[in-house]
Amino acid sequence: MNLCKFLDVEFLKPEDVLKKLKISQAKLYRLVKTHQFPPPVKIGTANRWLASDLEAYLSAQIAATRSDTETEASA
């Protein structure tokens, strides 16, 4: 049974995540190590990230940036 087929999960390769975030591999794993970015899912020996985790991370970054900007504007 292919559980991923039923869950409609999209996995991203490390190079896809790096390209979207425009960061180095070292920076990506540093963010994971410091719990600032979701850890990868191990599939065999390969690391893959859930596309939904990347979207949630980016949404949180956007929200944080906007709330910082609003705070500065009201000061």
C-alpha positions as CSV (number, residue, x, y, z in Angstrom):
1,M,0.0,0.0,0.0
2,N,1.4,3.4,-1.0
3,L,0.5,5.6,1.9
4,C,1.9,8.7,0.2
5,K,-0.6,8.3,-2.7
6,F,-3.5,8.4,-0.2
7,L,-2.1,11.3,1.8
8,D,-1.3,13.3,-1.4
9,V,2.1,14.3,0.1
10,E,4.7,16.1,-2.0
11,F,8.3,15.6,-1.1
12,L,11.1,18.0,-2.0
13,K,14.7,17.1,-2.6
14,P,17.3,19.2,-0.7
15,E,18.3,21.0,-3.9
16,D,14.7,22.1,-4.4
17,V,14.5,23.5,-0.8
18,L,17.9,25.3,-1.3
19,K,16.7,26.8,-4.6
20,K,13.4,28.0,-3.1
21,L,15.1,29.5,0.0
22,K,18.2,30.7,-1.8
23,I,20.5,29.5,0.9
24,S,23.5,27.1,1.1
25,Q,23.2,23.5,2.2
26,A,25.2,24.3,5.3
27,K,22.8,27.0,6.2
28,L,19.8,24.7,5.7
29,Y,21.2,22.0,8.0
30,R,22.2,24.7,10.5
31,L,18.6,25.9,10.6
32,V,17.4,22.3,11.1
33,K,19.9,21.7,13.9
34,T,18.8,24.9,15.7
35,H,15.1,23.9,15.3
36,Q,14.4,27.0,13.1
37,F,13.4,24.8,10.1
38,P,11.6,21.5,10.0
39,P,13.7,18.4,9.8
40,P,13.7,16.2,6.7
41,V,11.9,13.0,6.4
42,K,14.2,10.0,5.8
43,I,13.2,7.8,2.9
44,G,15.8,5.1,2.8
45,T,19.0,7.0,2.9
46,A,17.6,10.1,1.2
47,N,16.5,13.3,3.0
48,R,13.3,14.8,1.7
49,W,11.2,17.7,3.0
50,L,7.5,18.0,3.0
51,A,6.3,20.7,0.7
52,S,3.7,21.7,3.3
53,D,6.5,22.2,5.9
54,L,8.3,24.5,3.5
55,E,5.1,26.5,2.8
56,A,4.4,26.8,6.6
57,Y,8.0,28.0,7.2
58,L,7.7,30.6,4.5
59,S,4.3,31.8,5.8
60,A,5.7,32.1,9.3
61,Q,8.7,34.1,7.9
62,I,6.4,36.4,6.0
63,A,4.1,36.9,9.0
64,A,7.1,37.7,11.3
65,T,8.5,40.2,8.8
66,R,5.1,41.9,8.4
67,S,4.5,42.1,12.1
68,D,8.0,43.6,12.6
69,T,7.3,46.1,9.9
70,E,4.0,47.1,11.4
71,T,5.6,47.5,14.8
72,E,8.3,49.8,13.4
73,A,5.7,51.8,11.5
74,S,3.7,52.5,14.6
75,A,6.7,53.5,16.7
